[in-house]
Amino acid sequence: MAELAFPLAAKLIERLSSIASEEICLVWGVQADLQKLGRTMSTIRDVLLDAEEKQARNSGLRSWLRQLKDVFLDAEDLLDEFECEALRRQVLVMKLRT
């Protein structure tokens, strides 16, 4: 289970980069926050590489990686909700213009 933490971190970083470039972020004023979060996730990804190599010898580290994986899954769910809300707002704006 813990071996999935690094790929999840990489996936979240990619999604954050994509979302941060969206126009909707400018409107909501969250672009800087998402970019900062992306930089933090990049640092975490680097630490994960080292931790995943050492987890076989350290049960505490294995447990921490499992917990971190759960956090990444929660963050992914939050990004899904954010993207859905952004799309919903875009549809509403388009309807108001027509």
PDB file as gemmi writes it, atoms N, CA and C in Angstrom:
CRYST1    1.000    1.000    1.000  90.00  90.00  90.00 P 1                      
ATOM      1  N   MET A   1       0.819  -1.187   0.000  1.00  0.00           N  
ATOM      2  CA  MET A   1       0.000   0.000   0.000  1.00  0.00           C  
ATOM      3  C   MET A   1       0.867   1.256   0.000  1.00  0.00           C  
ATOM      4  N   ALA A   2       1.921   1.301   0.823  1.00  0.00           N  
ATOM      5  CA  ALA A   2       2.759   2.485   0.942  1.00  0.00           C  
ATOM      6  C   ALA A   2       3.514   2.787  -0.346  1.00  0.00           C  
ATOM      7  N   GLU A   3       3.778   1.769  -1.145  1.00  0.00           N  
ATOM      8  CA  GLU A   3       4.528   2.002  -2.365  1.00  0.00           C  
ATOM      9  C   GLU A   3       3.767   2.879  -3.355  1.00  0.00           C  
ATOM     10  N   LEU A   4       2.504   3.156  -3.091  1.00  0.00           N  
ATOM     11  CA  LEU A   4       1.722   3.997  -3.986  1.00  0.00           C  
ATOM     12  C   LEU A   4       1.797   5.476  -3.633  1.00  0.00           C  
ATOM     13  N   ALA A   5       2.450   5.830  -2.539  1.00  0.00           N  
ATOM     14  CA  ALA A   5       2.484   7.232  -2.114  1.00  0.00           C  
ATOM     15  C   ALA A   5       3.192   8.115  -3.142  1.00  0.00           C  
ATOM     16  N   PHE A   6       4.307   7.671  -3.676  1.00  0.00           N  
ATOM     17  CA  PHE A   6       5.050   8.501  -4.640  1.00  0.00           C  
ATOM     18  C   PHE A   6       4.243   8.747  -5.907  1.00  0.00           C  
ATOM     19  N   PRO A   7       3.675   7.720  -6.537  1.00  0.00           N  
ATOM     20  CA  PRO A   7       2.869   8.004  -7.739  1.00  0.00           C  
ATOM     21  C   PRO A   7       1.685   8.927  -7.463  1.00  0.00           C  
ATOM     22  N   LEU A   8       1.080   8.799  -6.285  1.00  0.00           N  
ATOM     23  CA  LEU A   8      -0.027   9.698  -5.947  1.00  0.00           C  
ATOM     24  C   LEU A   8       0.462  11.135  -5.827  1.00  0.00           C  
ATOM     25  N   ALA A   9       1.620  11.326  -5.214  1.00  0.00           N  
ATOM     26  CA  ALA A   9       2.179  12.676  -5.089  1.00  0.00           C  
ATOM     27  C   ALA A   9       2.458  13.253  -6.473  1.00  0.00           C  
ATOM     28  N   ALA A  10       3.037  12.460  -7.347  1.00  0.00           N  
ATOM     29  CA  ALA A  10       3.346  12.930  -8.699  1.00  0.00           C  
ATOM     30  C   ALA A  10       2.064  13.302  -9.449  1.00  0.00           C  
ATOM     31  N   LYS A  11       1.034  12.491  -9.297  1.00  0.00           N  
ATOM     32  CA  LYS A  11      -0.244  12.763  -9.963  1.00  0.00           C  
ATOM     33  C   LYS A  11      -0.875  14.056  -9.442  1.00  0.00           C  
ATOM     34  N   LEU A  12      -0.816  14.265  -8.131  1.00  0.00           N  
ATOM     35  CA  LEU A  12      -1.374  15.482  -7.556  1.00  0.00           C  
ATOM     36  C   LEU A  12      -0.615  16.722  -8.033  1.00  0.00           C  
ATOM     37  N   ILE A  13       0.695  16.622  -8.129  1.00  0.00           N  
ATOM     38  CA  ILE A  13       1.497  17.749  -8.602  1.00  0.00           C  
ATOM     39  C   ILE A  13       1.096  18.108 -10.027  1.00  0.00           C  
ATOM     40  N   GLU A  14       0.912  17.098 -10.849  1.00  0.00           N  
ATOM     41  CA  GLU A  14       0.504  17.336 -12.233  1.00  0.00           C  
ATOM     42  C   GLU A  14      -0.863  18.013 -12.292  1.00  0.00           C  
ATOM     43  N   ARG A  15      -1.790  17.533 -11.473  1.00  0.00           N  
ATOM     44  CA  ARG A  15      -3.133  18.123 -11.467  1.00  0.00           C  
ATOM     45  C   ARG A  15      -3.106  19.550 -10.932  1.00  0.00           C  
ATOM     46  N   LEU A  16      -2.303  19.796  -9.903  1.00  0.00           N  
ATOM     47  CA  LEU A  16      -2.201  21.147  -9.361  1.00  0.00           C  
ATOM     48  C   LEU A  16      -1.649  22.110 -10.398  1.00  0.00           C  
ATOM     49  N   SER A  17      -0.679  21.667 -11.150  1.00  0.00           N  
ATOM     50  CA  SER A  17      -0.107  22.510 -12.204  1.00  0.00           C  
ATOM     51  C   SER A  17      -1.156  22.847 -13.244  1.00  0.00           C  
ATOM     52  N   SER A  18      -1.967  21.864 -13.599  1.00  0.00           N  
ATOM     53  CA  SER A  18      -3.013  22.062 -14.589  1.00  0.00           C  
ATOM     54  C   SER A  18      -4.077  23.022 -14.070  1.00  0.00           C  
ATOM     55  N   ILE A  19      -4.504  22.816 -12.842  1.00  0.00           N  
ATOM     56  CA  ILE A  19      -5.551  23.664 -12.269  1.00  0.00           C  
ATOM     57  C   ILE A  19      -5.040  25.082 -12.067  1.00  0.00           C  
ATOM     58  N   ALA A  20      -3.785  25.216 -11.637  1.00  0.00           N  
ATOM     59  CA  ALA A  20      -3.240  26.539 -11.349  1.00  0.00           C  
ATOM     60  C   ALA A  20      -3.203  27.416 -12.585  1.00  0.00           C  
ATOM     61  N   SER A  21      -3.159  26.806 -13.757  1.00  0.00           N  
ATOM     62  CA  SER A  21      -3.093  27.603 -14.981  1.00  0.00           C  
ATOM     63  C   SER A  21      -4.477  27.971 -15.516  1.00  0.00           C  
ATOM     64  N   GLU A  22      -5.499  27.483 -14.905  1.00  0.00           N  
ATOM     65  CA  GLU A  22      -6.857  27.741 -15.382  1.00  0.00           C  
ATOM     66  C   GLU A  22      -7.306  29.162 -15.040  1.00  0.00           C  
ATOM     67  N   GLU A  23      -8.060  29.752 -15.926  1.00  0.00           N  
ATOM     68  CA  GLU A  23      -8.562  31.113 -15.731  1.00  0.00           C  
ATOM     69  C   GLU A  23      -9.428  31.218 -14.485  1.00  0.00           C  
ATOM     70  N   ILE A  24     -10.143  30.170 -14.172  1.00  0.00           N  
ATOM     71  CA  ILE A  24     -11.054  30.214 -13.022  1.00  0.00           C  
ATOM     72  C   ILE A  24     -10.306  30.488 -11.730  1.00  0.00           C  
ATOM     73  N   CYS A  25      -9.050  30.037 -11.644  1.00  0.00           N  
ATOM     74  CA  CYS A  25      -8.253  30.280 -10.438  1.00  0.00           C  
ATOM     75  C   CYS A  25      -7.974  31.761 -10.256  1.00  0.00           C  
ATOM     76  N   LEU A  26      -7.807  32.461 -11.362  1.00  0.00           N  
ATOM     77  CA  LEU A  26      -7.578  33.901 -11.287  1.00  0.00           C  
ATOM     78  C   LEU A  26      -8.810  34.604 -10.727  1.00  0.00           C  
ATOM     79  N   VAL A  27      -9.974  34.159 -11.171  1.00  0.00           N  
ATOM     80  CA  VAL A  27     -11.217  34.756 -10.715  1.00  0.00           C  
ATOM     81  C   VAL A  27     -11.411  34.518  -9.216  1.00  0.00           C  
ATOM     82  N   TRP A  28     -11.111  33.310  -8.755  1.00  0.00           N  
ATOM     83  CA  TRP A  28     -11.305  32.967  -7.343  1.00  0.00           C  
ATOM     84  C   TRP A  28     -10.153  33.444  -6.478  1.00  0.00           C  
ATOM     85  N   GLY A  29      -9.045  33.848  -7.083  1.00  0.00           N  
ATOM     86  CA  GLY A  29      -7.905  34.324  -6.312  1.00  0.00           C  
ATOM     87  C   GLY A  29      -7.155  33.225  -5.589  1.00  0.00           C  
ATOM     88  N   VAL A  30      -7.154  32.020  -6.149  1.00  0.00           N  
ATOM     89  CA  VAL A  30      -6.473  30.901  -5.484  1.00  0.00           C  
ATOM     90  C   VAL A  30      -5.265  30.403  -6.266  1.00  0.00           C  
ATOM     91  N   GLN A  31      -4.921  31.059  -7.346  1.00  0.00           N  
ATOM     92  CA  GLN A  31      -3.822  30.571  -8.176  1.00  0.00           C  
ATOM     93  C   GLN A  31      -2.515  30.527  -7.390  1.00  0.00           C  
ATOM     94  N   ALA A  32      -2.203  31.570  -6.641  1.00  0.00           N  
ATOM     95  CA  ALA A  32      -0.953  31.600  -5.873  1.00  0.00           C  
ATOM     96  C   ALA A  32      -0.939  30.494  -4.816  1.00  0.00           C  
ATOM     97  N   ASP A  33      -2.088  30.271  -4.191  1.00  0.00           N  
ATOM     98  CA  ASP A  33      -2.173  29.210  -3.180  1.00  0.00           C  
ATOM     99  C   ASP A  33      -1.926  27.838  -3.799  1.00  0.00           C  
ATOM    100  N   LEU A  34      -2.508  27.606  -4.968  1.00  0.00           N  
ATOM    101  CA  LEU A  34      -2.325  26.319  -5.627  1.00  0.00           C  
ATOM    102  C   LEU A  34      -0.885  26.139  -6.104  1.00  0.00           C  
ATOM    103  N   GLN A  35      -0.267  27.216  -6.556  1.00  0.00           N  
ATOM    104  CA  GLN A  35       1.133  27.118  -6.975  1.00  0.00           C  
ATOM    105  C   GLN A  35       2.028  26.807  -5.774  1.00  0.00           C  
ATOM    106  N   LYS A  36       1.755  27.438  -4.646  1.00  0.00           N  
ATOM    107  CA  LYS A  36       2.524  27.164  -3.423  1.00  0.00           C  
ATOM    108  C   LYS A  36       2.326  25.712  -2.995  1.00  0.00           C  
ATOM    109  N   LEU A  37       1.094  25.245  -3.058  1.00  0.00           N  
ATOM    110  CA  LEU A  37       0.812  23.857  -2.716  1.00  0.00           C  
ATOM    111  C   LEU A  37       1.549  22.907  -3.654  1.00  0.00           C  
ATOM    112  N   GLY A  38       1.609  23.252  -4.922  1.00  0.00           N  
ATOM    113  CA  GLY A  38       2.342  22.436  -5.887  1.00  0.00           C  
ATOM    114  C   GLY A  38       3.815  22.351  -5.553  1.00  0.00           C  
ATOM    115  N   ARG A  39       4.416  23.470  -5.138  1.00  0.00           N  
ATOM    116  CA  ARG A  39       5.834  23.460  -4.747  1.00  0.00           C  
ATOM    117  C   ARG A  39       6.042  22.601  -3.499  1.00  0.00           C  
ATOM    118  N   THR A  40       5.129  22.703  -2.546  1.00  0.00           N  
ATOM    119  CA  THR A  40       5.218  21.886  -1.334  1.00  0.00           C  
ATOM    120  C   THR A  40       5.112  20.409  -1.683  1.00  0.00           C  
ATOM    121  N   MET A  41       4.191  20.082  -2.587  1.00  0.00           N  
ATOM    122  CA  MET A  41       4.029  18.686  -2.996  1.00  0.00           C  
ATOM    123  C   MET A  41       5.284  18.169  -3.691  1.00  0.00           C  
ATOM    124  N   SER A  42       5.965  19.012  -4.433  1.00  0.00           N  
ATOM    125  CA  SER A  42       7.212  18.600  -5.091  1.00  0.00           C  
ATOM    126  C   SER A  42       8.271  18.236  -4.057  1.00  0.00           C  
ATOM    127  N   THR A  43       8.348  19.013  -2.993  1.00  0.00           N  
ATOM    128  CA  THR A  43       9.289  18.711  -1.912  1.00  0.00           C  
ATOM    129  C   THR A  43       8.921  17.391  -1.244  1.00  0.00           C  
ATOM    130  N   ILE A  44       7.638  17.203  -0.994  1.00  0.00           N  
ATOM    131  CA  ILE A  44       7.172  15.954  -0.375  1.00  0.00           C  
ATOM    132  C   ILE A  44       7.493  14.778  -1.280  1.00  0.00           C  
ATOM    133  N   ARG A  45       7.326  14.946  -2.571  1.00  0.00           N  
ATOM    134  CA  ARG A  45       7.626  13.865  -3.517  1.00  0.00           C  
ATOM    135  C   ARG A  45       9.089  13.443  -3.407  1.00  0.00           C  
ATOM    136  N   ASP A  46       9.986  14.403  -3.285  1.00  0.00           N  
ATOM    137  CA  ASP A  46      11.406  14.080  -3.157  1.00  0.00           C  
ATOM    138  C   ASP A  46      11.696  13.296  -1.875  1.00  0.00           C  
ATOM    139  N   VAL A  47      11.055  13.681  -0.788  1.00  0.00           N  
ATOM    140  CA  VAL A  47      11.228  12.966   0.481  1.00  0.00           C  
ATOM    141  C   VAL A  47      10.655  11.551   0.376  1.00  0.00           C  
ATOM    142  N   LEU A  48       9.551  11.425  -0.345  1.00  0.00           N  
ATOM    143  CA  LEU A  48       8.922  10.110  -0.505  1.00  0.00           C  
ATOM    144  C   LEU A  48       9.828   9.112  -1.212  1.00  0.00           C  
ATOM    145  N   LEU A  49      10.553   9.581  -2.195  1.00  0.00           N  
ATOM    146  CA  LEU A  49      11.464   8.675  -2.897  1.00  0.00           C  
ATOM    147  C   LEU A  49      12.427   8.020  -1.924  1.00  0.00           C  
ATOM    148  N   ASP A  50      12.996   8.815  -1.044  1.00  0.00           N  
ATOM    149  CA  ASP A  50      13.929   8.299  -0.053  1.00  0.00           C  
ATOM    150  C   ASP A  50      13.216   7.396   0.948  1.00  0.00           C  
ATOM    151  N   ALA A  51      12.056   7.820   1.416  1.00  0.00           N  
ATOM    152  CA  ALA A  51      11.315   7.056   2.417  1.00  0.00           C  
ATOM    153  C   ALA A  51      10.870   5.700   1.877  1.00  0.00           C  
ATOM    154  N   GLU A  52      10.447   5.661   0.631  1.00  0.00           N  
ATOM    155  CA  GLU A  52       9.976   4.402   0.069  1.00  0.00           C  
ATOM    156  C   GLU A  52      11.114   3.393  -0.082  1.00  0.00           C  
ATOM    157  N   GLU A  53      12.319   3.883  -0.291  1.00  0.00           N  
ATOM    158  CA  GLU A  53      13.470   2.981  -0.352  1.00  0.00           C  
ATOM    159  C   GLU A  53      13.800   2.396   1.020  1.00  0.00           C  
ATOM    160  N   LYS A  54      13.519   3.152   2.083  1.00  0.00           N  
ATOM    161  CA  LYS A  54      13.882   2.739   3.443  1.00  0.00           C  
ATOM    162  C   LYS A  54      12.761   2.021   4.192  1.00  0.00           C  
ATOM    163  N   GLN A  55      11.563   1.979   3.649  1.00  0.00           N  
ATOM    164  CA  GLN A  55      10.420   1.449   4.389  1.00  0.00           C  
ATOM    165  C   GLN A  55      10.530  -0.035   4.718  1.00  0.00           C  
ATOM    166  N   ALA A  56      11.258  -0.796   3.928  1.00  0.00           N  
ATOM    167  CA  ALA A  56      11.376  -2.237   4.178  1.00  0.00           C  
ATOM    168  C   ALA A  56      12.049  -2.508   5.520  1.00  0.00           C  
ATOM    169  N   ARG A  57      12.894  -1.589   5.963  1.00  0.00           N  
ATOM    170  CA  ARG A  57      13.624  -1.775   7.218  1.00  0.00           C  
ATOM    171  C   ARG A  57      12.998  -1.034   8.393  1.00  0.00           C  
ATOM    172  N   ASN A  58      11.891  -0.339   8.164  1.00  0.00           N  
ATOM    173  CA  ASN A  58      11.355   0.511   9.218  1.00  0.00           C  
ATOM    174  C   ASN A  58       9.828   0.462   9.199  1.00  0.00           C  
ATOM    175  N   SER A  59       9.248  -0.243  10.172  1.00  0.00           N  
ATOM    176  CA  SER A  59       7.785  -0.397  10.198  1.00  0.00           C  
ATOM    177  C   SER A  59       7.087   0.925  10.493  1.00  0.00           C  
ATOM    178  N   GLY A  60       7.717   1.804  11.282  1.00  0.00           N  
ATOM    179  CA  GLY A  60       7.123   3.114  11.544  1.00  0.00           C  
ATOM    180  C   GLY A  60       7.020   3.939  10.277  1.00  0.00           C  
ATOM    181  N   LEU A  61       8.043   3.845   9.461  1.00  0.00           N  
ATOM    182  CA  LEU A  61       8.050   4.557   8.186  1.00  0.00           C  
ATOM    183  C   LEU A  61       6.975   4.007   7.257  1.00  0.00           C  
ATOM    184  N   ARG A  62       6.799   2.685   7.263  1.00  0.00           N  
ATOM    185  CA  ARG A  62       5.741   2.065   6.449  1.00  0.00           C  
ATOM    186  C   ARG A  62       4.371   2.599   6.865  1.00  0.00           C  
ATOM    187  N   SER A  63       4.163   2.681   8.175  1.00  0.00           N  
ATOM    188  CA  SER A  63       2.889   3.187   8.692  1.00  0.00           C  
ATOM    189  C   SER A  63       2.683   4.647   8.284  1.00  0.00           C  
ATOM    190  N   TRP A  64       3.724   5.450   8.395  1.00  0.00           N  
ATOM    191  CA  TRP A  64       3.643   6.857   8.009  1.00  0.00           C  
ATOM    192  C   TRP A  64       3.307   6.994   6.529  1.00  0.00           C  
ATOM    193  N   LEU A  65       3.921   6.171   5.692  1.00  0.00           N  
ATOM    194  CA  LEU A  65       3.658   6.232   4.255  1.00  0.00           C  
ATOM    195  C   LEU A  65       2.210   5.847   3.948  1.00  0.00           C  
ATOM    196  N   ARG A  66       1.669   4.884   4.684  1.00  0.00           N  
ATOM    197  CA  ARG A  66       0.256   4.522   4.487  1.00  0.00           C  
ATOM    198  C   ARG A  66      -0.647   5.704   4.851  1.00  0.00           C  
ATOM    199  N   GLN A  67      -0.341   6.364   5.955  1.00  0.00           N  
ATOM    200  CA  GLN A  67      -1.138   7.526   6.367  1.00  0.00           C  
ATOM    201  C   GLN A  67      -1.020   8.656   5.350  1.00  0.00           C  
ATOM    202  N   LEU A  68       0.171   8.858   4.850  1.00  0.00           N  
ATOM    203  CA  LEU A  68       0.389   9.899   3.852  1.00  0.00           C  
ATOM    204  C   LEU A  68      -0.368   9.587   2.566  1.00  0.00           C  
ATOM    205  N   LYS A  69      -0.391   8.326   2.193  1.00  0.00           N  
ATOM    206  CA  LYS A  69      -1.148   7.914   1.011  1.00  0.00           C  
ATOM    207  C   LYS A  69      -2.625   8.277   1.181  1.00  0.00           C  
ATOM    208  N   ASP A  70      -3.160   8.058   2.385  1.00  0.00           N  
ATOM    209  CA  ASP A  70      -4.556   8.417   2.658  1.00  0.00           C  
ATOM    210  C   ASP A  70      -4.772   9.932   2.516  1.00  0.00           C  
ATOM    211  N   VAL A  71      -3.801  10.712   2.971  1.00  0.00           N  
ATOM    212  CA  VAL A  71      -3.890  12.165   2.836  1.00  0.00           C  
ATOM    213  C   VAL A  71      -3.902  12.555   1.358  1.00  0.00           C  
ATOM    214  N   PHE A  72      -3.044  11.922   0.560  1.00  0.00           N  
ATOM    215  CA  PHE A  72      -3.013  12.213  -0.870  1.00  0.00           C  
ATOM    216  C   PHE A  72      -4.333  11.853  -1.538  1.00  0.00           C  
ATOM    217  N   LEU A  73      -4.930  10.750  -1.129  1.00  0.00           N  
ATOM    218  CA  LEU A  73      -6.225  10.372  -1.698  1.00  0.00           C  
ATOM    219  C   LEU A  73      -7.297  11.394  -1.331  1.00  0.00           C  
ATOM    220  N   ASP A  74      -7.260  11.885  -0.084  1.00  0.00           N  
ATOM    221  CA  ASP A  74      -8.200  12.933   0.329  1.00  0.00           C  
ATOM    222  C   ASP A  74      -7.975  14.208  -0.484  1.00  0.00           C  
ATOM    223  N   ALA A  75      -6.713  14.570  -0.714  1.00  0.00           N  
ATOM    224  CA  ALA A  75      -6.395  15.758  -1.504  1.00  0.00           C  
ATOM    225  C   ALA A  75      -6.891  15.593  -2.930  1.00  0.00           C  
ATOM    226  N   GLU A  76      -6.754  14.386  -3.464  1.00  0.00           N  
ATOM    227  CA  GLU A  76      -7.243  14.125  -4.820  1.00  0.00           C  
ATOM    228  C   GLU A  76      -8.758  14.292  -4.890  1.00  0.00           C  
ATOM    229  N   ASP A  77      -9.459  13.817  -3.869  1.00  0.00           N  
ATOM    230  CA  ASP A  77     -10.914  14.002  -3.813  1.00  0.00           C  
ATOM    231  C   ASP A  77     -11.272  15.487  -3.773  1.00  0.00           C  
ATOM    232  N   LEU A  78     -10.512  16.251  -3.001  1.00  0.00           N  
ATOM    233  CA  LEU A  78     -10.761  17.686  -2.908  1.00  0.00           C  
ATOM    234  C   LEU A  78     -10.537  18.373  -4.251  1.00  0.00           C  
ATOM    235  N   LEU A  79      -9.487  17.980  -4.967  1.00  0.00           N  
ATOM    236  CA  LEU A  79      -9.244  18.547  -6.295  1.00  0.00           C  
ATOM    237  C   LEU A  79     -10.377  18.192  -7.256  1.00  0.00           C  
ATOM    238  N   ASP A  80     -10.888  16.967  -7.140  1.00  0.00           N  
ATOM    239  CA  ASP A  80     -12.036  16.578  -7.975  1.00  0.00           C  
ATOM    240  C   ASP A  80     -13.215  17.509  -7.719  1.00  0.00           C  
ATOM    241  N   GLU A  81     -13.498  17.779  -6.450  1.00  0.00           N  
ATOM    242  CA  GLU A  81     -14.602  18.664  -6.101  1.00  0.00           C  
ATOM    243  C   GLU A  81     -14.353  20.080  -6.621  1.00  0.00           C  
ATOM    244  N   PHE A  82     -13.120  20.540  -6.492  1.00  0.00           N  
ATOM    245  CA  PHE A  82     -12.766  21.872  -6.975  1.00  0.00           C  
ATOM    246  C   PHE A  82     -12.981  21.974  -8.478  1.00  0.00           C  
ATOM    247  N   GLU A  83     -12.526  20.970  -9.216  1.00  0.00           N  
ATOM    248  CA  GLU A  83     -12.693  20.982 -10.672  1.00  0.00           C  
ATOM    249  C   GLU A  83     -14.159  20.926 -11.064  1.00  0.00           C  
ATOM    250  N   CYS A  84     -14.952  20.131 -10.357  1.00  0.00           N  
ATOM    251  CA  CYS A  84     -16.391  20.057 -10.655  1.00  0.00           C  
ATOM    252  C   CYS A  84     -17.063  21.405 -10.412  1.00  0.00           C  
ATOM    253  N   GLU A  85     -16.713  22.058  -9.313  1.00  0.00           N  
ATOM    254  CA  GLU A  85     -17.289  23.371  -9.019  1.00  0.00           C  
ATOM    255  C   GLU A  85     -16.863  24.391 -10.070  1.00  0.00           C  
ATOM    256  N   ALA A  86     -15.618  24.330 -10.502  1.00  0.00           N  
ATOM    257  CA  ALA A  86     -15.140  25.251 -11.537  1.00  0.00           C  
ATOM    258  C   ALA A  86     -15.924  25.052 -12.826  1.00  0.00           C  
ATOM    259  N   LEU A  87     -16.141  23.798 -13.202  1.00  0.00           N  
ATOM    260  CA  LEU A  87     -16.918  23.513 -14.418  1.00  0.00           C  
ATOM    261  C   LEU A  87     -18.359  23.975 -14.274  1.00  0.00           C  
ATOM    262  N   ARG A  88     -18.929  23.758 -13.099  1.00  0.00           N  
ATOM    263  CA  ARG A  88     -20.311  24.175 -12.856  1.00  0.00           C  
ATOM    264  C   ARG A  88     -20.430  25.687 -13.018  1.00  0.00           C  
ATOM    265  N   ARG A  89     -19.470  26.421 -12.459  1.00  0.00           N  
ATOM    266  CA  ARG A  89     -19.503  27.883 -12.563  1.00  0.00           C  
ATOM    267  C   ARG A  89     -19.305  28.342 -14.005  1.00  0.00           C  
ATOM    268  N   GLN A  90     -18.465  27.653 -14.746  1.00  0.00           N  
ATOM    269  CA  GLN A  90     -18.264  28.017 -16.151  1.00  0.00           C  
ATOM    270  C   GLN A  90     -19.548  27.826 -16.936  1.00  0.00           C  
ATOM    271  N   VAL A  91     -20.266  26.746 -16.665  1.00  0.00           N  
ATOM    272  CA  VAL A  91     -21.538  26.491 -17.355  1.00  0.00           C  
ATOM    273  C   VAL A  91     -22.550  27.580 -16.997  1.00  0.00           C  
ATOM    274  N   LEU A  92     -22.603  27.967 -15.726  1.00  0.00           N  
ATOM    275  CA  LEU A  92     -23.532  29.020 -15.318  1.00  0.00           C  
ATOM    276  C   LEU A  92     -23.206  30.344 -16.010  1.00  0.00           C  
ATOM    277  N   VAL A  93     -21.940  30.679 -16.109  1.00  0.00           N  
ATOM    278  CA  VAL A  93     -21.533  31.917 -16.780  1.00  0.00           C  
ATOM    279  C   VAL A  93     -21.925  31.860 -18.250  1.00  0.00           C  
ATOM    280  N   MET A  94     -21.703  30.724 -18.882  1.00  0.00           N  
ATOM    281  CA  MET A  94     -22.070  30.587 -20.304  1.00  0.00           C  
ATOM    282  C   MET A  94     -23.566  30.719 -20.492  1.00  0.00           C  
ATOM    283  N   LYS A  95     -24.356  30.156 -19.573  1.00  0.00           N  
ATOM    284  CA  LYS A  95     -25.808  30.269 -19.682  1.00  0.00           C  
ATOM    285  C   LYS A  95     -26.261  31.711 -19.509  1.00  0.00           C  
ATOM    286  N   LEU A  96     -25.619  32.437 -18.615  1.00  0.00           N  
ATOM    287  CA  LEU A  96     -25.997  33.830 -18.385  1.00  0.00           C  
ATOM    288  C   LEU A  96     -25.673  34.704 -19.595  1.00  0.00           C  
ATOM    289  N   ARG A  97     -24.654  34.335 -20.338  1.00  0.00           N  
ATOM    290  CA  ARG A  97     -24.250  35.116 -21.512  1.00  0.00           C  
ATOM    291  C   ARG A  97     -25.173  34.873 -22.707  1.00  0.00           C  
ATOM    292  N   THR A  98     -25.890  33.742 -22.700  1.00  0.00           N  
ATOM    293  CA  THR A  98     -26.745  33.433 -23.853  1.00  0.00           C  
ATOM    294  C   THR A  98     -28.171  33.853 -23.626  1.00  0.00           C  
TER     295      THR A  98                                                      
END                                                                             
